Every structure is written in structure tokens, then in C-alpha cells.
């Protein structure tokens, strides 16, 4: 009887917490649950879905290749100054969580290579064990322009992977968001933090989702100076450059 009561309390607490999470669906809800074979999303993103995971405490994580992953810095309580080489074995990442499948395997967070949560940057670069084979390429060269089309995938409220469909990079006209941040209307919810923002021009990562308000969602540009330099150092360390310094594969 005691076990049943504890379970009911946990369920009640979960739903109360979910109700208190900031809702950042702007206008019509555009979320689409990604099915198990990923056949209900554009073909150019189907190979990406297994590179997107969920931490055991709710944030979205993306694998860049060779066991390097990114998420939001606030997911690890990052400070305003860059922190490097911090342990994170308390964190696990579940991959392949979609409708019809809880997950296909798990990774252990081994080390936070670097992280920061400042006025202009909110990121964490992780080293993980047992990474997925899938990865998503990123762009450290081309700055997205106002009006460019974006998209993102995340685990809103810890649910199976969902696609936010498309939105545009907006001019930063909201006082609640620093002008240096990306502004967009792609839907997100609690748990979407750390999801990567993709450009539909070249299908590469151009930013990391951080949060949102009633009027707009926002994220960190990959070309934000600190994040850019931290990622470049990781790329140089692996010495796996191709035609541009934008891939670890």
C-alpha cells in the first residue's frame, strides 16, 4: 500500500511540475511526434533523429560525432564564466526515444568539456561514452541571416522526440531577450532546452535552444564568440576536419 501511495505522489508531482513548466508554444501548436521509422518528417532529417537524446533530468542533447555532444549550459547549472573539465557521471543520455520505442541505448556523460551561461551564451559541450552512430553536422563558418528558415527537434516535457516544423530567424525586437541571441517562433516547451537549431539551407546546426517567453523563443548562435572558440578547439583536438571546420565525423 505504501508503494502505491509513493507512486501516486510521484505521478501527481510530475503533473504539477509539468503544469508549472514555462510553455513556449507560440500561436498554433506545430509539434509533430516523430514516428519510429521517422517517415513523417522531411527526408533530409531522417538520419538525424538517432543523434538526438534526452538526459535523465529532462534536457535535449545532440551528438556531433566521436562522442562529443551539446546541450544548454543551464542544464548543468553553468555559471557566467566558462567552466572546463567538470565531471558529469551523474548524467545519462537516452537515445532513440520516439513513439513506439522508449530508447535504443544509453550513454554516460563522462566529462563537461566546457560550459557557460552568460548574457549571450548558454551551452555545454560534453564527452559521452557509448555514443550513437548518428551525428548532426554543424556550421562554424556561416552566420545565419534574419529571415533564414530554421527547424528543430526536441523532447518537450520529456516526451518522445517531436519536430517543431519550420520558423524564421526573427529580428531581435523583444526587450526580454538580448539582441545577441537568436530569436524565432519554432515551438518549444520545458525539456526542449539544449535542442540544436538547424538551418534548412544546408541542414546543419547553427544554434542551441535556450528558452522562451510568451512572445518569442531564443537560443545561442554557434558563432557566438565563446561557443565558437570552444567548438573550434574540440574540432582541432580531433583533427578530423573535412572541407570546412564544421564537422567532427
C-alpha positions as CSV (number, residue, x, y, z in Angstrom):
1,X,0.0,0.0,0.0
2,X,2.8,2.3,0.9
3,X,4.5,1.7,-2.5
4,X,1.2,2.6,-4.3
5,X,0.9,5.8,-2.4
6,X,4.5,6.8,-3.2
7,X,3.9,6.1,-6.9
8,X,0.8,8.2,-6.9
9,X,2.6,11.0,-5.2
10,X,5.4,10.9,-7.8
11,X,2.8,10.9,-10.6
12,X,1.0,13.8,-9.0
13,X,4.2,15.7,-8.5
14,X,5.2,15.1,-12.1
15,X,2.0,16.5,-13.5
16,X,2.1,19.5,-11.1
17,X,5.7,20.2,-12.2
18,X,4.7,19.9,-15.9
19,X,1.9,22.4,-15.3
20,X,4.4,24.9,-13.9
21,X,6.9,24.5,-16.7
22,X,7.1,27.6,-19.0
23,X,5.0,26.9,-22.0
24,X,6.6,28.3,-25.2
25,X,4.2,27.1,-27.9
26,X,3.6,30.3,-29.9
27,X,0.3,30.6,-31.7
28,X,-0.8,27.3,-33.1
29,X,0.8,24.1,-31.7
30,X,3.1,22.9,-34.5
31,X,4.6,19.9,-32.7
32,X,4.6,16.6,-34.6
33,X,5.6,13.4,-32.8
34,X,8.4,11.7,-34.8
35,X,7.3,8.1,-35.6
36,X,9.6,5.2,-35.0
37,X,10.9,4.9,-38.7
38,X,10.9,8.8,-38.9
39,X,8.9,8.6,-42.1
40,X,6.7,11.5,-41.1
41,X,9.4,14.1,-41.2
42,X,11.4,15.5,-44.2
43,X,13.8,13.0,-45.7
44,X,16.8,15.3,-45.1
45,X,16.4,14.9,-41.3
46,X,15.7,11.2,-41.0
47,X,19.3,10.3,-40.4
48,X,19.5,12.9,-37.6
49,X,16.8,11.6,-35.3
50,X,19.0,8.9,-33.6
51,X,21.6,11.7,-32.8
52,X,19.1,13.4,-30.6
53,X,18.7,12.3,-27.0
54,X,17.2,13.1,-23.6
55,X,19.0,13.4,-20.3
56,X,17.8,11.7,-17.2
57,X,16.8,15.1,-15.8
58,X,14.9,16.4,-18.9
59,X,17.1,18.4,-21.3
60,X,17.6,17.6,-25.0
61,X,21.2,16.6,-26.2
62,X,22.6,16.2,-29.7
63,X,25.6,14.1,-30.8
64,X,28.1,15.9,-33.0
65,X,30.3,12.8,-33.6
66,X,33.1,11.0,-31.8
67,X,31.3,11.1,-28.5
68,X,31.0,14.9,-28.4
69,X,27.6,16.2,-27.6
70,X,26.0,19.6,-26.9
71,X,23.1,20.9,-24.8
72,X,22.3,24.1,-22.9
73,X,24.6,25.2,-20.1
74,X,21.8,25.8,-17.7
75,X,21.0,22.1,-17.8
76,X,24.3,21.7,-15.8
77,X,24.0,24.9,-13.8
78,X,26.7,26.6,-15.8
79,X,28.0,30.0,-14.5
80,X,28.7,33.2,-16.2
81,X,32.4,32.3,-16.6
82,X,33.4,29.4,-18.7
83,X,33.9,26.2,-16.7
84,X,36.0,23.4,-18.2
85,X,36.7,19.7,-17.5
86,X,34.0,19.1,-14.9
87,X,32.7,15.6,-14.0
88,X,29.2,14.7,-15.0
89,X,28.8,11.0,-14.4
90,X,25.5,11.7,-12.6
91,X,24.0,12.4,-16.1
92,X,22.9,9.8,-18.6
93,X,21.5,10.3,-22.1
94,X,18.8,8.1,-23.7
95,X,18.9,7.9,-27.5
96,X,16.1,7.0,-30.0
97,X,13.2,7.8,-27.7
98,X,10.3,8.0,-30.2
99,X,6.7,6.9,-30.4
100,X,6.7,3.1,-30.2
101,X,10.2,2.9,-28.6
102,X,11.4,4.1,-25.2
103,X,15.1,4.3,-26.3
104,X,17.6,2.2,-28.2
105,X,20.6,2.7,-26.0
106,X,22.1,4.9,-23.3
107,X,25.3,7.0,-22.9
108,X,27.1,8.1,-19.8
109,X,28.2,11.7,-19.5
110,X,32.0,11.4,-18.8
111,X,33.1,15.0,-18.8
112,X,31.8,18.5,-19.4
113,X,34.5,19.8,-21.8
114,X,33.2,23.4,-21.3
115,X,30.1,25.2,-20.4
116,X,28.8,28.7,-19.8
117,X,25.6,30.5,-19.1
118,X,26.1,34.2,-19.7
119,X,24.1,37.1,-21.3
120,X,25.0,35.9,-24.8
121,X,25.8,32.2,-24.4
122,X,24.1,29.2,-22.8
123,X,25.9,26.0,-23.8
124,X,27.5,22.8,-22.6
125,X,29.9,20.6,-24.7
126,X,30.0,17.1,-23.4
127,X,32.1,14.0,-23.8
128,X,29.9,10.9,-23.6
129,X,30.5,7.1,-23.6
130,X,28.8,4.7,-25.9
131,X,27.7,7.4,-28.4
132,X,25.2,6.7,-31.1
133,X,26.4,6.2,-34.7
134,X,24.3,9.0,-35.9
135,X,25.5,12.6,-35.7
136,X,24.5,16.0,-36.9
137,X,27.0,18.3,-38.7
138,X,27.4,21.9,-37.6
139,X,28.3,25.2,-39.1
140,X,31.1,27.3,-37.6
141,X,31.6,29.4,-40.7
142,X,28.4,31.0,-41.9
143,X,26.2,33.2,-39.7
144,X,22.5,32.7,-40.3
145,X,20.7,35.8,-41.6
146,X,17.5,37.4,-40.5
147,X,14.7,35.7,-42.4
148,X,16.5,32.4,-42.8
149,X,14.4,29.3,-42.3
150,X,15.1,27.2,-39.2
151,X,13.8,24.0,-37.7
152,X,14.4,22.0,-34.5
153,X,13.7,18.6,-32.8
154,X,13.4,18.2,-29.1
155,X,11.9,16.2,-26.2
156,X,9.3,18.7,-24.8
157,X,8.4,17.9,-21.3
158,X,10.4,14.7,-21.5
159,X,8.1,13.3,-24.1
160,X,9.2,11.2,-27.2
161,X,11.0,13.2,-29.9
162,X,9.0,15.9,-31.6
163,X,9.5,18.1,-34.6
164,X,8.7,21.8,-34.3
165,X,8.4,22.2,-38.1
166,X,9.6,25.5,-39.6
167,X,10.1,29.1,-38.4
168,X,12.2,32.1,-39.4
169,X,15.1,33.8,-37.7
170,X,13.5,37.0,-36.4
171,X,14.9,40.4,-35.9
172,X,15.7,40.8,-32.2
173,X,12.9,43.2,-31.2
174,X,12.0,41.9,-27.7
175,X,13.5,43.6,-24.7
176,X,13.3,40.4,-22.7
177,X,15.9,38.7,-25.0
178,X,19.4,40.0,-25.5
179,X,19.9,41.3,-29.1
180,X,22.9,38.9,-29.5
181,X,20.6,35.8,-29.1
182,X,18.7,34.0,-31.9
183,X,15.0,34.9,-31.9
184,X,12.4,32.5,-33.5
185,X,8.9,31.2,-33.2
186,X,9.6,27.4,-33.5
187,X,7.6,25.8,-30.7
188,X,9.4,24.5,-27.6
189,X,8.4,23.5,-24.1
190,X,10.2,22.6,-20.9
191,X,12.6,19.8,-21.9
192,X,13.4,21.4,-25.2
193,X,16.4,23.2,-23.6
194,X,19.6,22.2,-25.4
195,X,18.0,21.2,-28.7
196,X,20.0,22.3,-31.7
197,X,18.7,24.8,-34.1
198,X,19.1,23.7,-37.7
199,X,19.2,25.8,-40.9
200,X,17.1,24.5,-43.7
201,X,19.6,26.0,-46.2
202,X,22.3,23.4,-45.5
203,X,20.7,21.2,-42.8
204,X,23.5,22.0,-40.3
205,X,23.4,23.2,-36.7
206,X,23.5,27.0,-36.4
207,X,22.4,27.4,-32.7
208,X,21.4,25.8,-29.4
209,X,17.9,26.4,-28.0
210,X,18.0,28.1,-24.5
211,X,14.4,29.1,-23.6
212,X,11.5,31.3,-24.4
213,X,8.8,33.7,-23.4
214,X,5.2,34.1,-24.4
215,X,6.2,36.2,-27.4
216,X,9.4,34.5,-28.7
217,X,11.9,31.7,-28.2
218,X,15.6,32.2,-28.2
219,X,18.9,30.4,-28.4
220,X,22.7,30.8,-28.7
221,X,24.3,31.3,-32.1
222,X,27.0,28.7,-32.8
223,X,29.1,31.7,-34.0
224,X,28.7,33.4,-30.6
225,X,32.4,34.1,-29.9
226,X,33.0,32.0,-26.8
227,X,31.0,29.0,-28.0
228,X,32.6,29.2,-31.4
229,X,36.1,29.1,-30.0
230,X,35.3,26.3,-27.6
231,X,33.9,24.2,-30.5
232,X,36.9,25.0,-32.7
233,X,39.2,23.7,-30.0
234,X,37.3,20.5,-29.9
235,X,37.5,20.1,-33.7
236,X,41.2,20.8,-33.7
237,X,41.7,18.3,-30.9
238,X,40.1,15.5,-33.0
239,X,41.8,16.7,-36.2
240,X,39.0,15.3,-38.3
241,X,38.5,18.3,-40.5
242,X,36.9,17.9,-43.9
243,X,36.2,20.7,-46.4
244,X,35.3,23.1,-43.5
245,X,36.0,23.2,-39.8
246,X,32.3,22.5,-39.2
247,X,32.2,18.7,-38.7
248,X,33.5,16.1,-36.3
249,X,33.0,12.9,-38.3
